[in-house]
Amino acid sequence: MARQLSLRRSLAIPPVGSEGMMTRAHRRRHLLAESSERLGLCQAQHPHPGASGERESRRKTEALVPPEWRDWAELLPPDLVEDISGRLLSLDVAEYLRFRTVCRPWRGLTADPHTAGLLDSRFRPRNWMVLSIGPDAEPHRRLLNLATAASLGVHLPALSSHCHICDADGLLVLFHKPTNAIGLLDPLTNAVTEFPAISSIVVAAPRPYSRLCGYLPPVLRNPLGVIPKAIHGACFDDSTSPPTLMLCLRAGLATIILAKPGDAHWTLVSPGRVSHPIDDRLRKVLFCTLLSMGGRCYIISPEGSVYLLELQPLPRLVEVVDQRRFAEADHIWCGHIISFLVAGTGGRMLMVRYWRGMERFGGIEAYNRKELFTMGGITSRIEVLEVDIAGRRLVPVRSLGRYAVFVGMTHCLHISTETFPSISGDTIYLGCLHQQTRGFSIYRINNKKKGRRTEPNHKFVFDLTRGFAPAARPCNLDEYLVVYVDRMHTFGFYCISIIPAPLAFSRVLSLVHIYMYPCGCLLFNLAHL
């Protein structure tokens, strides 16, 4: 019987490429007939009496019928494939990558991120962050989408030989230990783009401008001067091809450098008016945070002045909003006023400004007492403003609604409490480093319950090799985020282990020199750190 079935099958199925090739409907009818023959053979060998036998035969018939085969390449027309892929890409690049993996024809109809290049603004994983507290030699990481709360486990081999410094539009800024080179890693595709060594920095300025135009501070001329710990924040300028990467250097460096893939060196940004007379000779830039928006890079100074980074004809900072009337030397150096730029919803740019010691800014009587709070005997105030770039002005924002803002030296985040219900809405969260010096962790903008506007610090422990970390594990989401916004590279085992001992010691001394600047005593100033 089996031999007859095999012979019948060979006669029923025509050879591939012949004119008698079956259509999809003919193939389905043939499979149904074949399954019926198999079922009859099975019943002849193992009969099932009564109704139970009929149910069993029906079940076996359904099991033997193969599922309907779908031709995904022909299921959707090309224009619809392009439309769907474009909609997915506007939501999240991860969904776009999943869409391209369905079949080869769909991949052929959509743009390949690898061909377009890692720095293409369309394919940056902007909403993804790495959930990490301290340096870790293991390449396994957990990614979190701050817009959808989706999570993803990834394997990033580059982290076994590079240090993760900070993020720029979701791309990981890496430091290569043996060569001092900077790289960008896409955590979704594992693609890496190389940049010049951080030890190579030049000044770009016209000669007639000043006799100091080509002056480079000694700490920048020293290859050991620019260390990973000094890098706090990065952003892109998409007005060039390929896009330009900006890095902000804090502590005693206090400057901004930029480069493109393939450049031989990094270029120092001219501070222009974003400086103080005592810092002009050292080419310092007084800034707090950087922000990428609309393909351009914006920076904010401690007092709240906003500047746009222009790359042509020479890298310089162009003023957008002027707040220099508050930029007195003691206000800046003592950290009496600090400001942060945050990307809000709908393309809005928000500013969070923290005033400490209202007696220095017109007195307590000049402000609404409901907006003031006292911490450590010092009267302070926190305000939220919208930056009107076209009008070159600041517009007060009375409430964040169902959003919270996390502010830090490296990143600033705008988080929806509907996506993450554990986060408190209409609230400002300070990064872990700011909490150590300011004495509180969160500030409630509208205190409707007549309770405390502020909450005590999160409980952190400090380790010389890992920095600040939550005292208790597992960590809550807000603890991950307050560490993330103040992410800072530390001299852990994974860096020092491959550096000769004298060189490692000299790097530590260089770090101490940075934090001892400018007056020979240890200075922990949030405006310069």
NUSETOR-838325 format. One record per residue (C-alpha): x, y, z. Coordinates in nm, 3 decimals. Layout:
N
<east X&north Y&up Z>
...
//
This chain:
529
<east 0.000&north 0.000&up 0.000>
<east 0.282&north 0.239&up 0.087>
<east 0.448&north 0.160&up -0.249>
<east 0.126&north 0.241&up -0.438>
<east 0.094&north 0.570&up -0.246>
<east 0.450&north 0.666&up -0.333>
<east 0.396&north 0.583&up -0.700>
<east 0.069&north 0.779&up -0.708>
<east 0.245&north 1.082&up -0.551>
<east 0.525&north 1.071&up -0.811>
<east 0.270&north 1.068&up -1.093>
<east 0.053&north 1.342&up -0.945>
<east 0.329&north 1.599&up -0.888>
<east 0.477&north 1.728&up -1.215>
<east 0.850&north 1.808&up -1.233>
<east 0.968&north 2.161&up -1.145>
<east 0.983&north 2.389&up -1.447>
<east 0.732&north 2.185&up -1.656>
<east 0.419&north 2.332&up -1.807>
<east 0.206&north 2.118&up -1.578>
<east 0.324&north 2.294&up -1.260>
<east 0.041&north 2.303&up -1.006>
<east -0.116&north 2.626&up -0.888>
<east -0.153&north 2.698&up -0.517>
<east -0.516&north 2.572&up -0.520>
<east -0.420&north 2.252&up -0.705>
<east -0.138&north 2.191&up -0.460>
<east -0.374&north 2.235&up -0.164>
<east -0.629&north 1.990&up -0.311>
<east -0.353&north 1.738&up -0.374>
<east -0.230&north 1.766&up -0.013>
<east -0.585&north 1.720&up 0.117>
<east -0.633&north 1.409&up -0.099>
<east -0.298&north 1.272&up 0.013>
<east -0.383&north 1.333&up 0.379>
<east -0.716&north 1.152&up 0.332>
<east -0.534&north 0.849&up 0.187>
<east -0.296&north 0.853&up 0.485>
<east -0.588&north 0.871&up 0.724>
<east -0.763&north 0.580&up 0.549>
<east -0.448&north 0.371&up 0.574>
<east -0.421&north 0.459&up 0.943>
<east -0.786&north 0.368&up 1.010>
<east -0.742&north 0.036&up 0.831>
<east -0.455&north -0.051&up 1.061>
<east -0.605&north 0.096&up 1.385>
<east -0.987&north 0.119&up 1.363>
<east -1.173&north 0.344&up 1.613>
<east -1.532&north 0.238&up 1.687>
<east -1.824&north 0.475&up 1.751>
<east -1.840&north 0.853&up 1.787>
<east -1.504&north 0.873&up 1.958>
<east -1.344&north 0.723&up 1.651>
<east -1.504&north 0.988&up 1.429>
<east -1.374&north 1.267&up 1.651>
<east -1.028&north 1.114&up 1.646>
<east -1.034&north 1.084&up 1.269>
<east -1.142&north 1.448&up 1.236>
<east -0.860&north 1.558&up 1.467>
<east -0.603&north 1.366&up 1.267>
<east -0.737&north 1.509&up 0.942>
<east -0.690&north 1.865&up 1.075>
<east -0.340&north 1.780&up 1.199>
<east -0.237&north 1.636&up 0.862>
<east -0.355&north 1.938&up 0.662>
<east -0.058&north 2.178&up 0.637>
<east -0.110&north 2.546&up 0.729>
<east -0.181&north 2.784&up 0.445>
<east 0.141&north 2.906&up 0.285>
<east 0.168&north 3.281&up 0.240>
<east 0.383&north 3.454&up -0.016>
<east 0.495&north 3.755&up 0.189>
<east 0.673&north 3.908&up -0.106>
<east 0.346&north 3.929&up -0.302>
<east 0.115&north 3.992&up -0.007>
<east 0.179&north 4.371&up 0.001>
<east 0.247&north 4.598&up -0.297>
<east 0.581&north 4.786&up -0.292>
<east 0.428&north 5.127&up -0.220>
<east 0.246&north 4.988&up 0.083>
<east 0.566&north 4.824&up 0.209>
<east 0.745&north 5.159&up 0.186>
<east 0.460&north 5.336&up 0.365>
<east 0.449&north 5.086&up 0.652>
<east 0.827&north 5.089&up 0.694>
<east 0.829&north 5.468&up 0.703>
<east 0.561&north 5.476&up 0.971>
<east 0.748&north 5.221&up 1.182>
<east 1.073&north 5.413&up 1.143>
<east 0.905&north 5.732&up 1.266>
<east 0.794&north 5.544&up 1.580>
<east 1.106&north 5.344&up 1.664>
<east 1.403&north 5.222&up 1.466>
<east 1.385&north 4.884&up 1.644>
<east 1.040&north 4.818&up 1.492>
<east 1.178&north 4.915&up 1.152>
<east 1.461&north 4.663&up 1.189>
<east 1.213&north 4.390&up 1.284>
<east 1.001&north 4.472&up 0.980>
<east 1.302&north 4.430&up 0.750>
<east 1.373&north 4.081&up 0.886>
<east 1.040&north 3.938&up 0.761>
<east 1.161&north 3.853&up 0.410>
<east 1.426&north 3.938&up 0.155>
<east 1.194&north 4.130&up -0.085>
<east 1.090&north 4.365&up 0.198>
<east 1.455&north 4.426&up 0.280>
<east 1.514&north 4.511&up -0.084>
<east 1.235&north 4.772&up -0.078>
<east 1.356&north 4.949&up 0.238>
<east 1.673&north 5.143&up 0.319>
<east 1.950&north 4.941&up 0.483>
<east 2.090&north 5.114&up 0.797>
<east 2.430&north 4.957&up 0.738>
<east 2.449&north 5.101&up 0.386>
<east 2.318&north 5.444&up 0.493>
<east 2.579&north 5.469&up 0.767>
<east 2.568&north 5.460&up 1.145>
<east 2.539&north 5.839&up 1.179>
<east 2.234&north 5.870&up 0.952>
<east 1.983&north 6.058&up 1.166>
<east 1.695&north 5.837&up 1.047>
<east 1.835&north 5.522&up 1.211>
<east 1.956&north 5.648&up 1.549>
<east 1.805&north 5.463&up 1.849>
<east 1.708&north 5.789&up 2.020>
<east 1.468&north 5.652&up 2.280>
<east 1.689&north 5.364&up 2.396>
<east 1.916&north 5.374&up 2.699>
<east 2.145&north 5.118&up 2.863>
<east 2.034&north 5.012&up 3.210>
<east 2.365&north 5.014&up 3.391>
<east 2.486&north 5.138&up 3.728>
<east 2.863&north 5.101&up 3.704>
<east 3.136&north 4.973&up 3.470>
<east 3.101&north 4.607&up 3.378>
<east 3.335&north 4.391&up 3.171>
<east 3.054&north 4.161&up 3.057>
<east 2.919&north 4.253&up 2.710>
<east 2.556&north 4.166&up 2.797>
<east 2.332&north 4.467&up 2.851>
<east 1.964&north 4.544&up 2.901>
<east 1.819&north 4.828&up 2.690>
<east 1.511&north 5.027&up 2.790>
<east 1.293&north 5.232&up 2.556>
<east 1.202&north 5.553&up 2.739>
<east 0.907&north 5.619&up 2.506>
<east 0.734&north 5.278&up 2.508>
<east 0.885&north 5.101&up 2.816>
<east 0.995&north 4.813&up 2.592>
<east 1.311&north 4.632&up 2.700>
<east 1.563&north 4.433&up 2.502>
<east 1.859&north 4.218&up 2.595>
<east 2.162&north 4.270&up 2.371>
<east 2.515&north 4.139&up 2.338>
<east 2.769&north 4.418&up 2.277>
<east 3.117&north 4.270&up 2.223>
<east 3.272&north 4.617&up 2.181>
<east 3.221&north 4.685&up 2.553>
<east 3.478&north 4.418&up 2.638>
<east 3.753&north 4.640&up 2.492>
<east 3.600&north 4.989&up 2.518>
<east 3.471&north 5.207&up 2.801>
<east 3.114&north 5.335&up 2.776>
<east 3.138&north 5.711&up 2.843>
<east 2.793&north 5.853&up 2.762>
<east 2.520&north 5.849&up 2.494>
<east 2.438&north 6.069&up 2.194>
<east 2.094&north 6.015&up 2.033>
<east 2.096&north 5.659&up 2.169>
<east 2.442&north 5.580&up 2.027>
<east 2.701&north 5.479&up 2.285>
<east 3.013&north 5.697&up 2.303>
<east 3.306&north 5.461&up 2.359>
<east 3.665&north 5.520&up 2.463>
<east 3.928&north 5.278&up 2.332>
<east 4.178&north 5.230&up 2.609>
<east 4.500&north 5.143&up 2.419>
<east 4.469&north 5.414&up 2.149>
<east 4.265&north 5.690&up 2.323>
<east 4.029&north 5.678&up 2.022>
<east 3.661&north 5.765&up 2.045>
<east 3.397&north 5.544&up 1.884>
<east 3.018&north 5.534&up 1.845>
<east 2.831&north 5.206&up 1.893>
<east 2.476&north 5.134&up 1.780>
<east 2.340&north 4.898&up 2.048>
<east 2.073&north 4.760&up 1.812>
<east 2.302&north 4.666&up 1.523>
<east 2.647&north 4.649&up 1.690>
<east 2.790&north 4.879&up 1.420>
<east 3.085&north 5.095&up 1.531>
<east 3.208&north 5.425&up 1.382>
<east 3.562&north 5.535&up 1.467>
<east 3.672&north 5.890&up 1.552>
<east 4.019&north 6.039&up 1.613>
<east 4.217&north 5.988&up 1.932>
<east 4.106&north 6.223&up 2.207>
<east 4.469&north 6.326&up 2.265>
<east 4.483&north 6.508&up 1.927>
<east 4.318&north 6.854&up 1.955>
<east 4.381&north 7.166&up 1.745>
<east 4.247&north 7.522&up 1.748>
<east 4.065&north 7.660&up 1.444>
<east 4.065&north 8.043&up 1.440>
<east 4.171&north 8.314&up 1.192>
<east 4.514&north 8.459&up 1.257>
<east 4.412&north 8.828&up 1.262>
<east 4.154&north 8.757&up 1.533>
<east 4.390&north 8.755&up 1.831>
<east 4.743&north 8.676&up 1.924>
<east 4.595&north 8.407&up 2.147>
<east 4.374&north 8.257&up 1.874>
<east 4.604&north 7.959&up 1.832>
<east 4.667&north 7.915&up 2.201>
<east 4.593&north 7.569&up 2.336>
<east 4.588&north 7.521&up 2.715>
<east 4.870&north 7.301&up 2.845>
<east 4.626&north 7.044&up 2.982>
<east 4.490&north 6.994&up 2.627>
<east 4.841&north 6.977&up 2.476>
<east 4.923&north 6.697&up 2.719>
<east 4.800&north 6.360&up 2.585>
<east 4.717&north 6.262&up 2.943>
<east 4.519&north 6.581&up 2.998>
<east 4.201&north 6.469&up 2.820>
<east 4.091&north 6.161&up 3.006>
<east 3.759&north 5.976&up 2.981>
<east 3.649&north 6.108&up 3.319>
<east 3.646&north 6.464&up 3.179>
<east 3.394&north 6.377&up 2.905>
<east 3.041&north 6.464&up 3.018>
<east 2.790&north 6.470&up 2.736>
<east 2.781&north 6.454&up 2.357>
<east 2.553&north 6.563&up 2.073>
<east 2.532&north 6.578&up 1.692>
<east 2.518&north 6.848&up 1.429>
<east 2.355&north 6.711&up 1.114>
<east 2.429&north 7.018&up 0.899>
<east 2.749&north 6.850&up 0.776>
<east 2.801&north 6.527&up 0.584>
<east 2.885&north 6.307&up 0.763>
<east 2.737&north 6.453&up 1.084>
<east 2.969&north 6.615&up 1.336>
<east 3.006&north 6.481&up 1.689>
<east 3.052&north 6.726&up 1.979>
<east 3.201&north 6.628&up 2.315>
<east 3.191&north 6.851&up 2.622>
<east 3.491&north 6.839&up 2.854>
<east 3.434&north 6.948&up 3.211>
<east 3.640&north 7.002&up 3.524>
<east 3.947&north 7.218&up 3.463>
<east 3.912&north 7.176&up 3.084>
<east 3.564&north 7.336&up 3.045>
<east 3.557&north 7.334&up 2.667>
<east 3.385&north 7.171&up 2.367>
<east 3.560&north 6.975&up 2.093>
<east 3.423&north 6.836&up 1.765>
<east 3.518&north 6.595&up 1.488>
<east 3.377&north 6.391&up 1.199>
<east 3.459&north 6.031&up 1.103>
<east 3.783&north 6.029&up 0.907>
<east 3.922&north 6.350&up 1.063>
<east 4.282&north 6.344&up 1.180>
<east 4.213&north 6.540&up 1.499>
<east 3.953&north 6.707&up 1.719>
<east 3.886&north 7.081&up 1.685>
<east 3.841&north 7.321&up 1.975>
<east 3.525&north 7.538&up 1.964>
<east 3.583&north 7.910&up 2.002>
<east 3.400&north 8.025&up 2.320>
<east 3.304&north 8.369&up 2.188>
<east 3.090&north 8.538&up 2.454>
<east 3.023&north 8.213&up 2.642>
<east 3.307&north 8.278&up 2.881>
<east 3.428&north 8.494&up 3.163>
<east 3.719&north 8.743&up 3.139>
<east 3.937&north 8.538&up 3.372>
<east 3.886&north 8.232&up 3.149>
<east 3.933&north 8.394&up 2.807>
<east 4.304&north 8.325&up 2.798>
<east 4.245&north 7.956&up 2.867>
<east 3.971&north 7.938&up 2.600>
<east 3.719&north 7.804&up 2.848>
<east 3.349&north 7.771&up 2.769>
<east 3.113&north 7.819&up 3.063>
<east 2.833&north 7.570&up 2.998>
<east 2.613&north 7.321&up 3.181>
<east 2.454&north 7.085&up 2.927>
<east 2.436&north 7.013&up 2.554>
<east 2.122&north 6.926&up 2.356>
<east 2.064&north 6.795&up 2.002>
<east 1.741&north 6.925&up 1.849>
<east 1.635&north 6.961&up 1.488>
<east 1.975&north 6.841&up 1.370>
<east 2.159&north 7.122&up 1.552>
<east 2.354&north 7.141&up 1.877>
<east 2.257&north 7.384&up 2.154>
<east 2.438&north 7.456&up 2.479>
<east 2.332&north 7.642&up 2.791>
<east 2.554&north 7.842&up 3.024>
<east 2.511&north 7.830&up 3.404>
<east 2.306&north 8.151&up 3.420>
<east 2.066&north 8.035&up 3.145>
<east 2.199&north 8.187&up 2.823>
<east 2.135&north 7.957&up 2.525>
<east 2.376&north 7.929&up 2.231>
<east 2.371&north 7.754&up 1.895>
<east 2.687&north 7.586&up 1.772>
<east 2.768&north 7.708&up 1.419>
<east 3.031&north 7.516&up 1.223>
<east 3.081&north 7.754&up 0.930>
<east 3.302&north 7.933&up 0.853>
<east 3.466&north 7.839&up 1.185>
<east 3.328&north 7.651&up 1.486>
<east 3.178&north 7.911&up 1.718>
<east 2.885&north 7.966&up 1.954>
<east 2.605&north 8.201&up 1.843>
<east 2.377&north 8.352&up 2.103>
<east 2.007&north 8.258&up 2.098>
<east 1.886&north 8.379&up 2.441>
<east 2.081&north 8.633&up 2.649>
<east 2.078&north 8.593&up 3.028>
<east 2.428&north 8.725&up 3.100>
<east 2.295&north 8.980&up 3.348>
<east 2.299&north 8.695&up 3.602>
<east 2.651&north 8.577&up 3.509>
<east 2.847&north 8.734&up 3.793>
<east 3.170&north 8.564&up 3.890>
<east 3.063&north 8.451&up 4.237>
<east 2.731&north 8.321&up 4.104>
<east 2.910&north 8.102&up 3.851>
<east 3.210&north 7.986&up 4.050>
<east 3.012&north 7.911&up 4.367>
<east 2.729&north 7.736&up 4.185>
<east 2.458&north 7.976&up 4.299>
<east 2.280&north 7.932&up 3.964>
<east 2.282&north 7.634&up 3.728>
<east 2.068&north 7.564&up 3.420>
<east 1.981&north 7.259&up 3.211>
<east 1.838&north 7.206&up 2.861>
<east 1.575&north 6.933&up 2.816>
<east 1.405&north 6.808&up 2.499>
<east 1.029&north 6.822&up 2.563>
<east 0.736&north 6.683&up 2.368>
<east 0.635&north 6.820&up 2.028>
<east 0.983&north 6.955&up 1.953>
<east 0.980&north 7.194&up 2.250>
<east 1.303&north 7.295&up 2.421>
<east 1.272&north 7.331&up 2.798>
<east 1.505&north 7.491&up 3.049>
<east 1.529&north 7.398&up 3.418>
<east 1.702&north 7.669&up 3.622>
<east 1.801&north 7.630&up 3.986>
<east 1.863&north 7.942&up 4.197>
<east 2.043&north 7.892&up 4.530>
<east 2.046&north 8.178&up 4.780>
<east 1.768&north 8.412&up 4.666>
<east 1.917&north 8.696&up 4.873>
<east 2.176&north 8.734&up 4.597>
<east 1.910&north 8.772&up 4.326>
<east 1.694&north 9.061&up 4.442>
<east 1.589&north 8.926&up 4.782>
<east 1.316&north 8.688&up 4.893>
<east 1.051&north 8.960&up 4.871>
<east 1.092&north 8.979&up 4.492>
<east 0.958&north 8.626&up 4.439>
<east 0.641&north 8.429&up 4.503>
<east 0.691&north 8.260&up 4.838>
<east 0.502&north 7.954&up 4.717>
<east 0.785&north 7.890&up 4.468>
<east 1.060&north 7.911&up 4.732>
<east 1.194&north 7.631&up 4.949>
<east 1.466&north 7.612&up 5.213>
<east 1.734&north 7.346&up 5.217>
<east 2.021&north 7.355&up 5.464>
<east 1.923&north 7.703&up 5.574>
<east 1.950&north 7.838&up 5.216>
<east 1.643&north 7.970&up 5.036>
<east 1.625&north 7.838&up 4.680>
<east 1.399&north 7.833&up 4.378>
<east 1.357&north 7.605&up 4.075>
<east 1.180&north 7.723&up 3.761>
<east 1.087&north 7.560&up 3.430>
<east 1.092&north 7.769&up 3.112>
<east 1.031&north 7.705&up 2.744>
<east 1.301&north 7.832&up 2.509>
<east 1.141&north 8.025&up 2.222>
<east 1.421&north 8.005&up 1.966>
<east 1.244&north 8.214&up 1.702>
<east 1.146&north 8.484&up 1.953>
<east 1.481&north 8.460&up 2.137>
<east 1.308&north 8.461&up 2.474>
<east 1.212&north 8.241&up 2.770>
<east 0.846&north 8.157&up 2.843>
<east 0.751&north 8.037&up 3.196>
<east 0.602&north 7.687&up 3.222>
<east 0.365&north 7.644&up 3.516>
<east 0.339&north 7.265&up 3.508>
<east 0.492&north 6.959&up 3.348>
<east 0.161&north 6.773&up 3.366>
<east 0.209&north 6.398&up 3.353>
<east 0.579&north 6.428&up 3.284>
<east 0.891&north 6.434&up 3.497>
<east 1.234&north 6.575&up 3.417>
<east 1.566&north 6.419&up 3.520>
<east 1.856&north 6.668&up 3.509>
<east 2.226&north 6.585&up 3.529>
<east 2.567&north 6.682&up 3.401>
<east 2.573&north 6.421&up 3.122>
<east 2.210&north 6.373&up 3.014>
<east 1.868&north 6.529&up 3.072>
<east 1.548&north 6.327&up 3.028>
<east 1.178&north 6.406&up 2.980>
<east 0.980&north 6.101&up 3.103>
<east 0.608&north 6.027&up 3.074>
<east 0.450&north 5.904&up 3.397>
<east 0.181&north 5.730&up 3.193>
<east 0.450&north 5.510&up 3.043>
<east 0.629&north 5.469&up 3.379>
<east 0.372&north 5.499&up 3.661>
<east 0.641&north 5.458&up 3.930>
<east 0.779&north 5.803&up 3.837>
<east 0.621&north 6.102&up 4.010>
<east 0.461&north 6.349&up 3.767>
<east 0.519&north 6.726&up 3.753>
<east 0.851&north 6.671&up 3.928>
<east 1.220&north 6.756&up 3.883>
<east 1.465&north 6.476&up 3.969>
<east 1.828&north 6.569&up 4.041>
<east 2.110&north 6.343&up 3.927>
<east 2.304&north 6.145&up 4.187>
<east 2.601&north 6.388&up 4.191>
<east 2.378&north 6.693&up 4.231>
<east 2.198&north 6.524&up 4.518>
<east 2.523&north 6.498&up 4.713>
<east 2.575&north 6.876&up 4.711>
<east 2.216&north 7.007&up 4.705>
<east 2.071&north 6.793&up 4.983>
<east 1.752&north 6.672&up 4.812>
<east 1.650&north 6.431&up 4.537>
<east 1.324&north 6.559&up 4.384>
<east 1.135&north 6.889&up 4.364>
<east 0.758&north 6.905&up 4.308>
<east 0.659&north 7.198&up 4.089>
<east 0.296&north 7.222&up 4.202>
<east 0.259&north 7.101&up 4.557>
<east -0.120&north 7.057&up 4.562>
<east -0.122&north 6.835&up 4.871>
<east 0.037&north 7.107&up 5.088>
<east 0.321&north 6.872&up 5.174>
<east 0.695&north 6.898&up 5.125>
<east 0.819&north 7.029&up 4.792>
<east 1.140&north 6.829&up 4.820>
<east 1.233&north 6.476&up 4.917>
<east 1.555&north 6.352&up 5.085>
<east 1.843&north 6.215&up 4.883>
<east 1.842&north 5.868&up 4.742>
<east 2.069&north 5.641&up 4.943>
<east 2.397&north 5.595&up 4.756>
<east 2.727&north 5.434&up 4.837>
<east 3.055&north 5.552&up 4.685>
<east 3.328&north 5.328&up 4.552>
<east 3.655&north 5.464&up 4.415>
<east 3.642&north 5.236&up 4.110>
<east 3.266&north 5.240&up 4.042>
<east 3.152&north 5.584&up 4.163>
<east 2.810&north 5.637&up 4.319>
<east 2.567&north 5.345&up 4.321>
<east 2.234&north 5.282&up 4.497>
<east 2.282&north 5.134&up 4.843>
<east 2.009&north 4.871&up 4.797>
<east 1.954&north 4.622&up 4.515>
<east 1.757&north 4.561&up 4.300>
<east 1.732&north 4.921&up 4.185>
<east 1.414&north 5.112&up 4.112>
<east 1.373&north 5.282&up 3.777>
<east 1.423&north 5.631&up 3.923>
<east 1.753&north 5.515&up 4.076>
<east 1.872&north 5.390&up 3.738>
<east 1.777&north 5.723&up 3.579>
<east 1.941&north 5.951&up 3.838>
<east 2.265&north 5.756&up 3.791>
<east 2.228&north 5.764&up 3.411>
<east 2.188&north 6.144&up 3.385>
<east 2.509&north 6.192&up 3.586>
<east 2.696&north 5.909&up 3.417>
<east 3.070&north 5.955&up 3.460>
<east 3.357&north 5.730&up 3.364>
<east 3.549&north 5.588&up 3.660>
<east 3.897&north 5.440&up 3.682>
<east 3.778&north 5.090&up 3.745>
<east 3.968&north 4.765&up 3.716>
<east 3.880&north 4.729&up 3.349>
<east 4.071&north 5.044&up 3.256>
<east 4.370&north 5.029&up 3.488>
<east 4.431&north 4.659&up 3.431>
<east 4.565&north 4.714&up 3.079>
<east 4.761&north 5.034&up 3.156>
<east 5.116&north 5.010&up 3.296>
<east 5.127&north 5.111&up 3.663>
<east 5.331&north 5.436&up 3.618>
<east 5.102&north 5.550&up 3.338>
<east 4.790&north 5.470&up 3.539>
<east 4.929&north 5.664&up 3.835>
<east 5.008&north 5.963&up 3.614>
<east 4.651&north 5.960&up 3.484>
<east 4.519&north 5.966&up 3.839>
<east 4.749&north 6.262&up 3.912>
<east 4.618&north 6.432&up 3.599>
<east 4.266&north 6.381&up 3.728>
<east 4.362&north 6.535&up 4.062>
<east 4.516&north 6.830&up 3.877>
<east 4.188&north 6.887&up 3.695>
<east 3.983&north 6.893&up 4.012>
<east 4.240&north 7.109&up 4.191>
<east 4.202&north 7.383&up 3.930>
<east 4.200&north 7.681&up 3.953>
<east 4.306&north 7.783&up 4.302>
<east 4.512&north 7.495&up 4.439>
<east 4.235&north 7.364&up 4.663>
<east 3.983&north 7.092&up 4.590>
<east 3.690&north 7.252&up 4.406>
<east 3.363&north 7.068&up 4.353>
<east 3.177&north 7.322&up 4.140>
<east 2.877&north 7.194&up 3.946>
<east 2.914&north 7.473&up 3.691>
<east 3.256&north 7.342&up 3.590>
<east 3.247&north 6.972&up 3.681>
//
